[in-house]
Amino acid sequence: MASPKALRRVLADLTEDLARDELEDIMRELLSRKLSKIIDSTNALDEEGLAWLFALAEFHASKSAAPRIAEHVLRPEETTKLVARLKTEAANQRAAKAAAKAEREAAKAQNDG
């Protein structure tokens, strides 16, 4: 399998002469083929599964995309609690990593000093 760098180079070569609108049309067509499969998969989810799907999408989305996901008509109410839970867990993990790093640095400073 080709490396990601090689694939990016090939894509850049292929799309170099395409106008932005043409490229967007091609991408939309490719995504629309997969979108129907994604929609069918979400229809098979129960309420909790759908809530988790939206929570993960919203949690990992950019700052501009997250509010749009939060306003989606299919988004269950329970999703808000799940997103808050994910954010809390992520903050706790960052705090634990920072504390461990500070502890290592203090131990190193003590050993060096």
N, CA, C and O atoms as CSV, one atom per row, in Angstrom:
chain,resi,resn,atom,element,x,y,z
A,1,MET,N,N,0.841,-1.179,0.000
A,1,MET,CA,C,0.000,0.000,0.000
A,1,MET,C,C,0.883,1.237,0.000
A,1,MET,O,O,1.926,1.271,0.653
A,2,ALA,N,N,0.455,2.248,-0.737
A,2,ALA,CA,C,1.228,3.480,-0.848
A,2,ALA,C,C,1.176,4.258,0.460
A,2,ALA,O,O,0.222,4.149,1.230
A,3,SER,N,N,2.204,5.033,0.691
A,3,SER,CA,C,2.240,5.848,1.904
A,3,SER,C,C,1.264,7.014,1.763
A,3,SER,O,O,0.923,7.408,0.648
A,4,PRO,N,N,0.810,7.570,2.903
A,4,PRO,CA,C,-0.090,8.725,2.841
A,4,PRO,C,C,0.525,9.903,2.076
A,4,PRO,O,O,-0.177,10.634,1.377
A,5,LYS,N,N,1.828,10.073,2.216
A,5,LYS,CA,C,2.504,11.172,1.521
A,5,LYS,C,C,2.426,10.963,0.009
A,5,LYS,O,O,2.177,11.905,-0.743
A,6,ALA,N,N,2.639,9.729,-0.425
A,6,ALA,CA,C,2.561,9.416,-1.853
A,6,ALA,C,C,1.142,9.602,-2.374
A,6,ALA,O,O,0.943,10.107,-3.479
A,7,LEU,N,N,0.154,9.191,-1.576
A,7,LEU,CA,C,-1.238,9.355,-1.981
A,7,LEU,C,C,-1.607,10.832,-2.103
A,7,LEU,O,O,-2.312,11.225,-3.033
A,8,ARG,N,N,-1.129,11.647,-1.164
A,8,ARG,CA,C,-1.397,13.089,-1.237
A,8,ARG,C,C,-0.777,13.683,-2.500
A,8,ARG,O,O,-1.375,14.540,-3.151
A,9,ARG,N,N,0.426,13.221,-2.840
A,9,ARG,CA,C,1.108,13.723,-4.027
A,9,ARG,C,C,0.317,13.355,-5.282
A,9,ARG,O,O,0.152,14.181,-6.180
A,10,VAL,N,N,-0.169,12.123,-5.343
A,10,VAL,CA,C,-0.959,11.678,-6.494
A,10,VAL,C,C,-2.246,12.489,-6.592
A,10,VAL,O,O,-2.614,12.944,-7.675
A,11,LEU,N,N,-2.925,12.670,-5.473
A,11,LEU,CA,C,-4.160,13.466,-5.469
A,11,LEU,C,C,-3.885,14.900,-5.902
A,11,LEU,O,O,-4.664,15.489,-6.652
A,12,ALA,N,N,-2.781,15.457,-5.428
A,12,ALA,CA,C,-2.427,16.821,-5.816
A,12,ALA,C,C,-2.193,16.901,-7.315
A,12,ALA,O,O,-2.622,17.855,-7.964
A,13,ASP,N,N,-1.511,15.896,-7.870
A,13,ASP,CA,C,-1.263,15.875,-9.315
A,13,ASP,C,C,-2.561,15.749,-10.096
A,13,ASP,O,O,-2.753,16.417,-11.112
A,14,LEU,N,N,-3.448,14.890,-9.618
A,14,LEU,CA,C,-4.709,14.664,-10.318
A,14,LEU,C,C,-5.621,15.884,-10.269
A,14,LEU,O,O,-6.339,16.170,-11.227
A,15,THR,N,N,-5.589,16.590,-9.164
A,15,THR,CA,C,-6.523,17.705,-8.974
A,15,THR,C,C,-5.914,19.057,-9.299
A,15,THR,O,O,-6.580,20.084,-9.170
A,16,GLU,N,N,-4.666,19.067,-9.714
A,16,GLU,CA,C,-3.975,20.335,-9.965
A,16,GLU,C,C,-4.706,21.195,-10.985
A,16,GLU,O,O,-4.810,22.410,-10.821
A,17,ASP,N,N,-5.207,20.566,-12.030
A,17,ASP,CA,C,-5.838,21.321,-13.106
A,17,ASP,C,C,-7.337,21.546,-12.900
A,17,ASP,O,O,-7.971,22.274,-13.664
A,18,LEU,N,N,-7.894,20.926,-11.877
A,18,LEU,CA,C,-9.326,21.070,-11.632
A,18,LEU,C,C,-9.622,22.380,-10.906
A,18,LEU,O,O,-8.882,22.797,-10.015
A,19,ALA,N,N,-10.692,23.000,-11.295
A,19,ALA,CA,C,-11.151,24.183,-10.571
A,19,ALA,C,C,-11.724,23.732,-9.243
A,19,ALA,O,O,-12.122,22.578,-9.089
A,20,ARG,N,N,-11.764,24.639,-8.290
A,20,ARG,CA,C,-12.270,24.306,-6.959
A,20,ARG,C,C,-13.689,23.753,-7.025
A,20,ARG,O,O,-14.009,22.791,-6.326
A,21,ASP,N,N,-14.539,24.345,-7.850
A,21,ASP,CA,C,-15.926,23.884,-7.966
A,21,ASP,C,C,-15.997,22.465,-8.512
A,21,ASP,O,O,-16.802,21.655,-8.051
A,22,GLU,N,N,-15.156,22.168,-9.490
A,22,GLU,CA,C,-15.134,20.820,-10.049
A,22,GLU,C,C,-14.707,19.803,-8.997
A,22,GLU,O,O,-15.284,18.721,-8.891
A,23,LEU,N,N,-13.691,20.166,-8.223
A,23,LEU,CA,C,-13.191,19.272,-7.189
A,23,LEU,C,C,-14.258,19.039,-6.113
A,23,LEU,O,O,-14.435,17.912,-5.650
A,24,GLU,N,N,-14.963,20.095,-5.717
A,24,GLU,CA,C,-16.032,19.952,-4.730
A,24,GLU,C,C,-17.140,19.050,-5.260
A,24,GLU,O,O,-17.690,18.242,-4.512
A,25,ASP,N,N,-17.473,19.180,-6.546
A,25,ASP,CA,C,-18.500,18.317,-7.143
A,25,ASP,C,C,-18.078,16.856,-7.103
A,25,ASP,O,O,-18.884,15.977,-6.798
A,26,ILE,N,N,-16.817,16.602,-7.413
A,26,ILE,CA,C,-16.303,15.227,-7.382
A,26,ILE,C,C,-16.363,14.670,-5.967
A,26,ILE,O,O,-16.787,13.532,-5.763
A,27,MET,N,N,-15.939,15.470,-4.985
A,27,MET,CA,C,-15.952,15.019,-3.596
A,27,MET,C,C,-17.387,14.760,-3.124
A,27,MET,O,O,-17.646,13.769,-2.441
A,28,ARG,N,N,-18.311,15.641,-3.484
A,28,ARG,CA,C,-19.714,15.439,-3.103
A,28,ARG,C,C,-20.251,14.134,-3.668
A,28,ARG,O,O,-20.949,13.391,-2.978
A,29,GLU,N,N,-19.923,13.859,-4.922
A,29,GLU,CA,C,-20.394,12.629,-5.552
A,29,GLU,C,C,-19.832,11.402,-4.839
A,29,GLU,O,O,-20.554,10.439,-4.582
A,30,LEU,N,N,-18.540,11.443,-4.522
A,30,LEU,CA,C,-17.929,10.315,-3.824
A,30,LEU,C,C,-18.542,10.117,-2.445
A,30,LEU,O,O,-18.817,8.987,-2.042
A,31,LEU,N,N,-18.756,11.217,-1.719
A,31,LEU,CA,C,-19.334,11.115,-0.383
A,31,LEU,C,C,-20.794,10.678,-0.425
A,31,LEU,O,O,-21.246,9.947,0.457
A,32,SER,N,N,-21.521,11.110,-1.419
A,32,SER,CA,C,-22.941,10.745,-1.481
A,32,SER,C,C,-23.114,9.243,-1.662
A,32,SER,O,O,-24.104,8.673,-1.204
A,33,ARG,N,N,-22.170,8.606,-2.317
A,33,ARG,CA,C,-22.239,7.151,-2.473
A,33,ARG,C,C,-22.148,6.460,-1.116
A,33,ARG,O,O,-22.840,5.473,-0.867
A,34,LYS,N,N,-21.297,6.981,-0.248
A,34,LYS,CA,C,-21.107,6.395,1.080
A,34,LYS,C,C,-22.172,6.866,2.060
A,34,LYS,O,O,-22.499,6.161,3.015
A,35,LEU,N,N,-22.710,8.049,1.828
A,35,LEU,CA,C,-23.657,8.634,2.774
A,35,LEU,C,C,-24.895,7.771,2.952
A,35,LEU,O,O,-25.395,7.641,4.069
A,36,SER,N,N,-25.397,7.183,1.884
A,36,SER,CA,C,-26.591,6.350,2.023
A,36,SER,C,C,-26.306,5.149,2.925
A,36,SER,O,O,-27.174,4.733,3.693
A,37,LYS,N,N,-25.104,4.592,2.839
A,37,LYS,CA,C,-24.742,3.485,3.716
A,37,LYS,C,C,-24.651,3.947,5.163
A,37,LYS,O,O,-25.055,3.226,6.076
A,38,ILE,N,N,-24.121,5.145,5.372
A,38,ILE,CA,C,-24.022,5.693,6.727
A,38,ILE,C,C,-25.414,5.919,7.303
A,38,ILE,O,O,-25.676,5.577,8.457
A,39,ILE,N,N,-26.296,6.489,6.510
A,39,ILE,CA,C,-27.664,6.744,6.975
A,39,ILE,C,C,-28.374,5.434,7.309
A,39,ILE,O,O,-29.068,5.339,8.322
A,40,ASP,N,N,-28.199,4.433,6.462
A,40,ASP,CA,C,-28.801,3.123,6.745
A,40,ASP,C,C,-28.266,2.548,8.053
A,40,ASP,O,O,-29.013,1.938,8.818
A,41,SER,N,N,-26.987,2.742,8.306
A,41,SER,CA,C,-26.387,2.249,9.549
A,41,SER,C,C,-26.962,2.966,10.760
A,41,SER,O,O,-27.209,2.341,11.792
A,42,THR,N,N,-27.176,4.270,10.645
A,42,THR,CA,C,-27.727,5.010,11.787
A,42,THR,C,C,-29.173,4.617,12.046
A,42,THR,O,O,-29.629,4.672,13.188
A,43,ASN,N,N,-29.897,4.225,11.014
A,43,ASN,CA,C,-31.277,3.775,11.216
A,43,ASN,C,C,-31.331,2.501,12.024
A,43,ASN,O,O,-32.335,2.228,12.682
A,44,ALA,N,N,-30.265,1.711,11.988
A,44,ALA,CA,C,-30.219,0.457,12.736
A,44,ALA,C,C,-29.860,0.681,14.210
A,44,ALA,O,O,-29.977,-0.242,15.016
A,45,LEU,N,N,-29.425,1.888,14.569
A,45,LEU,CA,C,-29.032,2.173,15.950
A,45,LEU,C,C,-30.250,2.398,16.835
A,45,LEU,O,O,-31.272,2.918,16.388
A,46,ASP,N,N,-30.126,1.998,18.099
A,46,ASP,CA,C,-31.163,2.349,19.067
A,46,ASP,C,C,-30.901,3.779,19.544
A,46,ASP,O,O,-29.937,4.407,19.107
A,47,GLU,N,N,-31.730,4.286,20.418
A,47,GLU,CA,C,-31.621,5.670,20.892
A,47,GLU,C,C,-30.271,5.947,21.547
A,47,GLU,O,O,-29.662,6.990,21.311
A,48,GLU,N,N,-29.811,5.014,22.366
A,48,GLU,CA,C,-28.523,5.201,23.046
A,48,GLU,C,C,-27.362,5.197,22.051
A,48,GLU,O,O,-26.440,6.004,22.162
A,49,GLY,N,N,-27.413,4.290,21.087
A,49,GLY,CA,C,-26.366,4.232,20.068
A,49,GLY,C,C,-26.316,5.501,19.245
A,49,GLY,O,O,-25.234,5.999,18.931
A,50,LEU,N,N,-27.479,6.031,18.891
A,50,LEU,CA,C,-27.551,7.276,18.136
A,50,LEU,C,C,-27.010,8.441,18.964
A,50,LEU,O,O,-26.315,9.315,18.446
A,51,ALA,N,N,-27.338,8.442,20.258
A,51,ALA,CA,C,-26.831,9.499,21.146
A,51,ALA,C,C,-25.311,9.456,21.215
A,51,ALA,O,O,-24.657,10.497,21.165
A,52,TRP,N,N,-24.746,8.255,21.329
A,52,TRP,CA,C,-23.288,8.125,21.365
A,52,TRP,C,C,-22.655,8.550,20.045
A,52,TRP,O,O,-21.599,9.182,20.038
A,53,LEU,N,N,-23.296,8.206,18.923
A,53,LEU,CA,C,-22.784,8.604,17.618
A,53,LEU,C,C,-22.702,10.130,17.522
A,53,LEU,O,O,-21.681,10.679,17.107
A,54,PHE,N,N,-23.778,10.801,17.907
A,54,PHE,CA,C,-23.778,12.264,17.878
A,54,PHE,C,C,-22.786,12.841,18.874
A,54,PHE,O,O,-22.111,13.826,18.576
A,55,ALA,N,N,-22.690,12.239,20.053
A,55,ALA,CA,C,-21.768,12.745,21.074
A,55,ALA,C,C,-20.325,12.676,20.588
A,55,ALA,O,O,-19.565,13.630,20.753
A,56,LEU,N,N,-19.955,11.564,19.999
A,56,LEU,CA,C,-18.581,11.419,19.498
A,56,LEU,C,C,-18.313,12.359,18.333
A,56,LEU,O,O,-17.237,12.949,18.238
A,57,ALA,N,N,-19.290,12.498,17.451
A,57,ALA,CA,C,-19.115,13.422,16.324
A,57,ALA,C,C,-18.963,14.851,16.820
A,57,ALA,O,O,-18.102,15.590,16.344
A,58,GLU,N,N,-19.793,15.237,17.769
A,58,GLU,CA,C,-19.747,16.598,18.308
A,58,GLU,C,C,-18.464,16.839,19.098
A,58,GLU,O,O,-17.861,17.907,18.997
A,59,PHE,N,N,-18.053,15.857,19.875
A,59,PHE,CA,C,-16.849,15.986,20.696
A,59,PHE,C,C,-15.603,16.166,19.830
A,59,PHE,O,O,-14.731,16.971,20.157
A,60,HIS,N,N,-15.518,15.424,18.734
A,60,HIS,CA,C,-14.331,15.471,17.884
A,60,HIS,C,C,-14.417,16.529,16.783
A,60,HIS,O,O,-13.447,16.743,16.056
A,61,ALA,N,N,-15.555,17.182,16.658
A,61,ALA,CA,C,-15.740,18.171,15.595
A,61,ALA,C,C,-14.972,19.451,15.894
A,61,ALA,O,O,-14.574,19.706,17.030
A,62,SER,N,N,-14.777,20.241,14.864
A,62,SER,CA,C,-14.138,21.549,15.026
A,62,SER,C,C,-15.078,22.469,15.803
A,62,SER,O,O,-16.261,22.172,15.969
A,63,LYS,N,N,-14.535,23.580,16.272
A,63,LYS,CA,C,-15.362,24.525,17.034
A,63,LYS,C,C,-16.511,25.073,16.199
A,63,LYS,O,O,-17.572,25.386,16.739
A,64,SER,N,N,-16.315,25.191,14.899
A,64,SER,CA,C,-17.390,25.710,14.054
A,64,SER,C,C,-18.425,24.638,13.702
A,64,SER,O,O,-19.596,24.955,13.494
A,65,ALA,N,N,-18.003,23.380,13.634
A,65,ALA,CA,C,-18.928,22.313,13.259
A,65,ALA,C,C,-19.730,21.786,14.445
A,65,ALA,O,O,-20.869,21.352,14.271
A,66,ALA,N,N,-19.160,21.816,15.639
A,66,ALA,CA,C,-19.839,21.257,16.811
A,66,ALA,C,C,-21.225,21.867,17.060
A,66,ALA,O,O,-22.169,21.122,17.326
A,67,PRO,N,N,-21.379,23.197,16.983
A,67,PRO,CA,C,-22.729,23.751,17.203
A,67,PRO,C,C,-23.742,23.296,16.158
A,67,PRO,O,O,-24.924,23.134,16.463
A,68,ARG,N,N,-23.283,23.093,14.938
A,68,ARG,CA,C,-24.207,22.616,13.889
A,68,ARG,C,C,-24.645,21.188,14.184
A,68,ARG,O,O,-25.803,20.832,13.969
A,69,ILE,N,N,-23.719,20.372,14.676
A,69,ILE,CA,C,-24.072,18.998,15.042
A,69,ILE,C,C,-25.051,19.020,16.211
A,69,ILE,O,O,-26.005,18.244,16.248
A,70,ALA,N,N,-24.804,19.919,17.170
A,70,ALA,CA,C,-25.663,20.014,18.353
A,70,ALA,C,C,-27.090,20.416,18.003
A,70,ALA,O,O,-28.021,20.114,18.750
A,71,GLU,N,N,-27.268,21.089,16.884
A,71,GLU,CA,C,-28.607,21.541,16.480
A,71,GLU,C,C,-29.296,20.566,15.522
A,71,GLU,O,O,-30.413,20.827,15.077
A,72,HIS,N,N,-28.641,19.450,15.203
A,72,HIS,CA,C,-29.211,18.519,14.230
A,72,HIS,C,C,-30.540,17.963,14.728
A,72,HIS,O,O,-30.697,17.663,15.912
A,73,VAL,N,N,-31.474,17.832,13.826
A,73,VAL,CA,C,-32.831,17.412,14.175
A,73,VAL,C,C,-32.890,15.977,14.719
A,73,VAL,O,O,-33.778,15.658,15.509
A,74,LEU,N,N,-31.966,15.121,14.312
A,74,LEU,CA,C,-31.981,13.738,14.790
A,74,LEU,C,C,-31.203,13.531,16.083
A,74,LEU,O,O,-31.200,12.429,16.631
A,75,ARG,N,N,-30.546,14.571,16.573
A,75,ARG,CA,C,-29.702,14.459,17.776
A,75,ARG,C,C,-30.575,14.263,19.011
A,75,ARG,O,O,-31.404,15.118,19.323
A,76,PRO,N,N,-30.395,13.131,19.727
A,76,PRO,CA,C,-31.176,12.897,20.945
A,76,PRO,C,C,-30.776,13.858,22.074
A,76,PRO,O,O,-29.639,14.328,22.122
A,77,GLU,N,N,-31.706,14.140,22.965
A,77,GLU,CA,C,-31.458,15.024,24.114
A,77,GLU,C,C,-30.316,14.513,24.990
A,77,GLU,O,O,-29.529,15.299,25.516
A,78,GLU,N,N,-30.234,13.211,25.140
A,78,GLU,CA,C,-29.229,12.579,25.992
A,78,GLU,C,C,-27.795,12.914,25.547
A,78,GLU,O,O,-26.853,12.800,26.332
A,79,THR,N,N,-27.645,13.318,24.304
A,79,THR,CA,C,-26.320,13.603,23.744
A,79,THR,C,C,-25.600,14.704,24.519
A,79,THR,O,O,-24.381,14.641,24.682
A,80,THR,N,N,-26.320,15.694,24.992
A,80,THR,CA,C,-25.700,16.803,25.724
A,80,THR,C,C,-24.939,16.291,26.936
A,80,THR,O,O,-23.814,16.719,27.194
A,81,LYS,N,N,-25.554,15.369,27.685
A,81,LYS,CA,C,-24.892,14.795,28.862
A,81,LYS,C,C,-23.666,13.979,28.466
A,81,LYS,O,O,-22.640,14.012,29.145
A,82,LEU,N,N,-23.783,13.247,27.359
A,82,LEU,CA,C,-22.660,12.428,26.911
A,82,LEU,C,C,-21.475,13.288,26.468
A,82,LEU,O,O,-20.325,12.955,26.751
A,83,VAL,N,N,-21.757,14.393,25.772
A,83,VAL,CA,C,-20.685,15.307,25.345
A,83,VAL,C,C,-20.002,15.903,26.574
A,83,VAL,O,O,-18.775,15.989,26.623
A,84,ALA,N,N,-20.792,16.315,27.562
A,84,ALA,CA,C,-20.218,16.862,28.800
A,84,ALA,C,C,-19.340,15.823,29.481
A,84,ALA,O,O,-18.265,16.141,29.990
A,85,ARG,N,N,-19.805,14.582,29.487
A,85,ARG,CA,C,-19.027,13.488,30.091
A,85,ARG,C,C,-17.698,13.291,29.355
A,85,ARG,O,O,-16.651,13.143,29.987
A,86,LEU,N,N,-17.745,13.291,28.019
A,86,LEU,CA,C,-16.525,13.133,27.227
A,86,LEU,C,C,-15.547,14.283,27.467
A,86,LEU,O,O,-14.339,14.070,27.575
A,87,LYS,N,N,-16.080,15.501,27.550
A,87,LYS,CA,C,-15.217,16.665,27.800
A,87,LYS,C,C,-14.586,16.599,29.185
A,87,LYS,O,O,-13.414,16.940,29.350
A,88,THR,N,N,-15.353,16.162,30.181
A,88,THR,CA,C,-14.827,16.026,31.538
A,88,THR,C,C,-13.736,14.971,31.588
A,88,THR,O,O,-12.683,15.182,32.189
A,89,GLU,N,N,-13.993,13.832,30.951
A,89,GLU,CA,C,-12.987,12.764,30.924
A,89,GLU,C,C,-11.709,13.227,30.230
A,89,GLU,O,O,-10.608,12.914,30.683
A,90,ALA,N,N,-11.850,13.966,29.140
A,90,ALA,CA,C,-10.680,14.463,28.415
A,90,ALA,C,C,-9.904,15.470,29.272
A,90,ALA,O,O,-8.674,15.455,29.292
A,91,ALA,N,N,-10.624,16.336,29.974
A,91,ALA,CA,C,-9.962,17.314,30.852
A,91,ALA,C,C,-9.233,16.611,31.990
A,91,ALA,O,O,-8.126,16.999,32.363
A,92,ASN,N,N,-9.857,15.579,32.535
A,92,ASN,CA,C,-9.212,14.807,33.608
A,92,ASN,C,C,-7.953,14.117,33.103
A,92,ASN,O,O,-6.943,14.076,33.805
A,93,GLN,N,N,-8.004,13.579,31.900
A,93,GLN,CA,C,-6.826,12.929,31.318
A,93,GLN,C,C,-5.701,13.942,31.087
A,93,GLN,O,O,-4.535,13.651,31.354
A,94,ARG,N,N,-6.054,15.125,30.591
A,94,ARG,CA,C,-5.034,16.168,30.378
A,94,ARG,C,C,-4.423,16.596,31.704
A,94,ARG,O,O,-3.212,16.802,31.792
A,95,ALA,N,N,-5.248,16.729,32.732
A,95,ALA,CA,C,-4.753,17.126,34.050
A,95,ALA,C,C,-3.840,16.048,34.630
A,95,ALA,O,O,-2.807,16.361,35.222
A,96,ALA,N,N,-4.216,14.790,34.464
A,96,ALA,CA,C,-3.388,13.693,34.971
A,96,ALA,C,C,-2.047,13.650,34.240
A,96,ALA,O,O,-1.010,13.415,34.862
A,97,LYS,N,N,-2.059,13.871,32.940
A,97,LYS,CA,C,-0.812,13.896,32.177
A,97,LYS,C,C,0.070,15.058,32.610
A,97,LYS,O,O,1.283,14.904,32.746
A,98,ALA,N,N,-0.538,16.220,32.827
A,98,ALA,CA,C,0.223,17.394,33.262
A,98,ALA,C,C,0.828,17.165,34.642
A,98,ALA,O,O,1.973,17.539,34.893
A,99,ALA,N,N,0.053,16.547,35.540
A,99,ALA,CA,C,0.559,16.264,36.891
A,99,ALA,C,C,1.703,15.259,36.830
A,99,ALA,O,O,2.700,15.415,37.535
A,100,ALA,N,N,1.572,14.237,36.002
A,100,ALA,CA,C,2.637,13.242,35.867
A,100,ALA,C,C,3.898,13.878,35.291
A,100,ALA,O,O,5.012,13.566,35.713
A,101,LYS,N,N,3.710,14.771,34.324
A,101,LYS,CA,C,4.865,15.452,33.732
A,101,LYS,C,C,5.546,16.344,34.762
A,101,LYS,O,O,6.774,16.363,34.846
A,102,ALA,N,N,4.775,17.071,35.535
A,102,ALA,CA,C,5.339,17.934,36.579
A,102,ALA,C,C,6.076,17.099,37.622
A,102,ALA,O,O,7.129,17.504,38.114
A,103,GLU,N,N,5.529,15.951,37.954
A,103,GLU,CA,C,6.164,15.056,38.927
A,103,GLU,C,C,7.498,14.535,38.391
A,103,GLU,O,O,8.495,14.493,39.112
A,104,ARG,N,N,7.501,14.140,37.116
A,104,ARG,CA,C,8.756,13.666,36.504
A,104,ARG,C,C,9.805,14.773,36.468
A,104,ARG,O,O,10.978,14.539,36.758
A,105,GLU,N,N,9.376,15.965,36.115
A,105,GLU,CA,C,10.309,17.100,36.041
A,105,GLU,C,C,10.846,17.453,37.427
A,105,GLU,O,O,12.021,17.791,37.571
A,106,ALA,N,N,9.991,17.376,38.445
A,106,ALA,CA,C,10.440,17.655,39.813
A,106,ALA,C,C,11.442,16.601,40.273
A,106,ALA,O,O,12.445,16.927,40.908
A,107,ALA,N,N,11.172,15.348,39.956
A,107,ALA,CA,C,12.084,14.273,40.330
A,107,ALA,C,C,13.415,14.424,39.615
A,107,ALA,O,O,14.470,14.199,40.206
A,108,LYS,N,N,13.369,14.801,38.354
A,108,LYS,CA,C,14.584,15.005,37.582
A,108,LYS,C,C,15.384,16.173,38.141
A,108,LYS,O,O,16.607,16.091,38.263
A,109,ALA,N,N,14.704,17.252,38.477
A,109,ALA,CA,C,15.369,18.421,39.043
A,109,ALA,C,C,16.004,18.079,40.380
A,109,ALA,O,O,17.094,18.559,40.690
A,110,GLN,N,N,15.341,17.265,41.162
A,110,GLN,CA,C,15.854,16.871,42.468
A,110,GLN,C,C,17.083,15.985,42.303
A,110,GLN,O,O,18.047,16.113,43.058
A,111,ASN,N,N,17.054,15.092,41.324
A,111,ASN,CA,C,18.190,14.220,41.057
A,111,ASN,C,C,19.379,14.989,40.472
A,111,ASN,O,O,20.534,14.677,40.760
A,112,ASP,N,N,19.084,15.983,39.659
A,112,ASP,CA,C,20.138,16.791,39.045
A,112,ASP,C,C,20.719,17.796,40.028
A,112,ASP,O,O,21.884,18.179,39.917
A,113,GLY,N,N,19.910,18.223,40.987
A,113,GLY,CA,C,20.328,19.290,41.905
A,113,GLY,C,C,21.038,18.780,43.062
A,113,GLY,O,O,21.452,19.556,43.923
